[in-house]
Amino acid sequence: MMRTTKLAPSIALVNLSMMTTRTVDATTHQRIAGLGERVLGGGRISHDEALFLFNLETSADILDLLSWSNRIRELYKGNKIHLCSIVNAKAGACSENCSFCAQSAHFQTGSPKYGFIDPEPVDEAATEANTNHVTAVGLVAAWKGLNEGPMLDEVCDRIAELKAGGKTRPDASLGIIKSQKVADRLKEAGLECYGHNLESSRRFFPQTCSTHTFEDRLDTIGYLKKAGIKICSGGIIGMGETREDRCDLAFTLKEIGANVVPINILNPIPGTPFADNPRLPVMEILKTIACFRFILPRQEIMIAGGRTMNLRDAQSMIFMAGASALMVGNYLTTLNQPVEKDLQMLKDLGLDPDWDAHNFSDQEEDGCGCGKEGC
């Protein structure tokens, strides 16, 4: 009679140099594989299942997770990588007290200060972006938000000029919006995508800022979506939040239908309240990216601020972890590695930054955009 052998939940590994054995639990490997296969098949994972992934500890399990997130990225995104860059359109002296930000007027950081920029630097940024295969240029302003009036007119002029130039997609990150009219004006000017990070979970957000609320940010996103503007919204990891906070953020971003999800890694700036925060381990960062890919399989997951400082020689592993977008060029107040080095990295990995047009038609958008529970 033929005997059958049931798969054991553990595997004995032999160290040939020491002739000793240790047991590795194979059930975790099987569970990761099951969740990966479900997402590859078009299914979704639950909050509890995602939290299990966020809490993986060993390098073997994390690398196992990365191999699945890489497959998910390749299924939904192929070998395309969405590049974007930003222009610091108005620097410093911001009235908000975001604890991570060097541009807040509440902290002494020595950050540059200047008013809203003229057309020439914006056109120069668009030309450079076009040369370097960068899909979008975002105008970023350090202020609380944008209201109706002369400044809105000037902002719309810059956006319209960027749109008319045809060199790159016009994006912007201009803070809190409290009027549908403002959102509609931005759309009419040619704005295609608006950056407005939730920063962290609803629970942790009060520790990052007290001059505006999490609800203010959700309301802003609601106005923009009603205007037909795509949403770039993510957060910052390494601020002292828990893994559950990161998990909650990813699910909230899924609820609001974010199109681009930037993951920033805190770069502690002297003078800010988070200046002494310890840096996240590289494997923790890569695991976080992979978990976001499992939760948001069709979205553009972009690695943005803090990449060079925190990941160092492991930067190329972000794509195995599931990243499908990259911020290139310098950040608002800190330097990035040269764009030529990023382009060479993509070439070496067989990844393609060229897009004829990127209209996010490959994405699913869940929820109505208000971000409120039960809607």
N, C-alpha and C positions, 0 to 999 in steps of 0.2 A: 504494500500500500504506500502510495506517495505521501510523504509528510509535508505539510505546509507550515511556514514560519510566519508568525505575526510580527509586524514591525514593532520594535521596542521604542518607548518614548525617550530613550537616551542612547548615545553613541559613545563607545569607549575609544579614546584617542591614546595612542602609544607614543611616548617620547623615546625615539630610538637611541638617542645619545645617553639617556639616563635609565632606559628600560623601566620606566614607571608609567602608570596609566592614570588618567583622570576622566571623569564623566561629564559630558556636555549635554544639557537638556535639549532634545530635538523638538520638543513640542513648540517652543518659541519659533523655531525655523518654520515649522509647519503652519503656525498661525499667521506669520508674516506672509508666507506664500499664499495662503488662502485669501487674505485681504488683498494682496496684489492681484491675484487672478480675478477677484470680484471687480476691482476697479478697471482692469483691462477689458473685462466683459461688459462694461458700461454701468456697473452697479456703484453703490455708494457705501461708505463706511459710517458707522454711528460715532457719536461723541465718545462713548466709552471705548470703542475700538481704537479710535484715534489717540485717546489718552494712553492706551496700552503702548502704542508706537512711540509716543513722546517720552515714555518712561523706560524705553530700552536703555540698557546700561553698557553691555560689553561691546567691544569693537567688532567682534564677529557678528553680533546681531545687528549692529548699526550698518555695517557694510552689506549685510544681507538685505536690509531695508533699502539701502541706496541702489542696489542692483534692480530692485523692483520699481523704484521711483524713476530710474533711468528708462526702463521699458515703458512706463506710463508716459513719460515725456516724449519718447520716440513715437509712440502710437498716435498721440494727439497733436504733436508739433513737428514731427519729422526731424530734419536736421536744421531747421530754421531757428535763428536766434534774433530776437527783436532788440535792437540797440536804441537807446535814447540818451540825450544829454540835457543839461540845464544851463540857464543863464541867470545869474543872481541879479534880477532886474531892479530890486530896491533892497539895499543892504543895511542891516543893523538897526538899533534903536527901536526894536519891536516892543509894543506895549504888553505883550503876553509873557507869562512867566514859565514857559515850558522848561522843565528842569534839565533837559538834555541839550538845550539850544544855546549856542555861542552868541546868537544875534539878539537875545533878549536884553532890553534896557534894565532889567532887574539885576543883572549880573555883570561883573567887571571881567571881561575876557579879552579886551583889546581887539575885538572884531571890527573890521572896516565898516564905515557908515557912509552911505550916499543915497541920493534921491533916485526917482524912477529914471531909467536909462533912456537915451536917445535912440533913434532908429539904427544908426550905423553899427553899434556893437551887436545888435540883434541880427542884422544882415550878415555880418562877419561870422557869427556863430552858425547861421543857416548854411553858409557856403562851406564852412569847415565840416559840418555834419554831412552834407551831401557828398563831399569828397571821401568821407570815411564810412560810408554805408549806414549812417545813423538815420533811423526812421523818423524820429521826432526830436524837436527842441522845445523844452518847457521854460516859460517865463515864470520865475519864482520871486515872490515879494515878501519881505519881512515886515508884516504889519498884521493887525488883527483880522482884517477882512476888507471887502470891497462893497461900497455903497454907490447909489446913483449920484452922479455929479461929474465935475471936470476930470477927476482921476479915472473914473470908469471910461470916459471918452478917450483919454490918452491910452489906457490899456487896450481898448478896442482898436485903436489906430495901430498899435504895435502888432496885435494879432492879425488884423487885416493885411498889414504889410507882409507879415510872415507867410500868410496864406497866398497872397498874390504872387510872391516870389517863386512859389512852386518848388522850392529846394528841399523842403522837409515838412512834416506834419506839425501844425501849430498846437502846442499843448500849453497849459498854464497851471500854476499852483499859487492861488492868490488869497488863501485864508477863508474865513467864515463868510458865507453869503446868506443874507436874511430876507431876500426878496426874489420872487420868481422873475420879476422884470430884469434884475441884474443877470440872472442865469440866461434868460432869453437874449439879452443884448450880446452876451459873450458868444452864444451860438450864432447869432446873426453876423457877428464879426468874422466868423470862420473857425472858432475854437472847436476842436474835435475831441479832446480828452483833457480832463481836469484832475490834477493831483490833490488829494485831500486825505491824508492818512488818519486812520482811527487811533494809531500809535500803539494801543494795547487793548486788553479786555475792558469791558465796562467797569468791572470790579477794580482793576488796577489804575484806571485812567486818572482818578483824583490825585494819585501820587506823582503824576507827571505834570499836571497843570491845574490851577485853580481859577484862572481868569476867564475861562470858558468851559463848557461842559461837553461830555460825550454826546449828549442829545443835540447840542449845537452842531456838531460835526455830522451827525446823522441827518439833521434837517437840511444842511447844506447839500449833502449828497442827493437828498430827495428832490430839491429844486433843480439840480443839474440834470438828473435823469429825466425829469419831466420836460426839460428843454431839449432832450435828445443828445446830450453830451455824454461821451463814454467816461468811465470812472477809473482812475488810478488811485487805489487805496490799499494801504498795508500798515506796517508798523515798524517798531524798533524792538529788537531783542537785546537783552543784557542790561536792562534798566533796574533789575531787581525783581522782575515779575516771575511767577512760577511757570512750570510747564503747562499747568492747566490754563493759566492766563493766555499762553500762546495758542493753545488748542481752542479756547473760546474765541480769540481774535479771528482765527482762520474760519470758524463756522459763521461768525458774524459777517465776515467779508463774503462768504458764500451767500448768505441771506440777502445782502444788499446788491448782489450781482456785480461786484467789482470786476472790471475787465483786465486791468493790470494790477498785480499785487506785489509792490516793492517790499522786500525784506531788508531793512537796515540793521546793521550791527553797531551797537553803541560804541562810539569813539569818545571816551571820557575827556571832556574839555576842561582844563584848569579854569576855575572861577565859577563853574556851574555846580549845582547841587549834586550831580552825578559824577563829579570829577574823580572820586575815589572808588567808584564801582570796579570790582574785579572783572577782567575780561573773560568772556565765555570761552571754554575750550573749543578747539576747532571741530572736534567730532560732535559736540553739542550743537554747533551752528549747522553743520551738514545734516545732522539728524532732523533739525527743525525744518530746513528746506524740504527734505524728503517727506516729512509729515504734511506740510502744506500741499505738496504735489498730490498726495493720496486724497486729501480733502477737496482739493481744487484741481481736478485732473485736466480740465480744458482751459484754465485761465493762464495768462502770461504771468509767471512768477519771476520777478525781476530782482536781482541782487544789486543793491544800491550802496548807500553810505556805509563806510566802515569796512568795506570788503578788503582793501589792500592791507590795512593795519591789522585786522583780526585774523585773516586767513593766510596771509603771507604766501608761502610756496604751495599751499593747498588750494589756491584759487580755482584751478582748472577742475577741481572735483565738484564744484557747484553744479555743473551740468549733469554729472552722474547722479547727483542728489535730486535732480529734477528741475533745475532752473532753466527757463527758456527765454530770458531777457536779461539785459545787462545795462547798467548805467555806465557810460564811458565819459571821459573828460573829467575835469575837476569838479568837486562838490561845491557846496555853498561857501564853506569857510576852510575846508581842508583839501589837500591834494590827493589825486588819484594817480595810478600809474599811466604812462603815456598810452594814448589810444592805439598807436602802432603795435604796442606790445599785446594789447587785448586782441587786435585783429590777427596777429600771428598765433596767439593761443587758440582762437577759433579755427584757424586754418589747420593747425596741427591736430586738432580734434575732429576734423572733418565736418565742422559746423559752418553754416552759411548765414551771414548777416544781411544778404540782399533780399529786399522785399519790393515787388512791383507796387503793391498797395496793401496796407494792413488795416482792414476794416472790422476785425474781430468777429467775422461771420462764422468762425469755427467754434464759437463759445456758446455755452448755455448760461442763461441769466436766471437765477432763482429769485423769487420774491418780487415785491412791487417796488422795492427801492427805499422804503421808509426805514428799514432796519429794526422796526419795533416787533416785539414778540407777539406771535399769534396772528400776524397780518398775512 
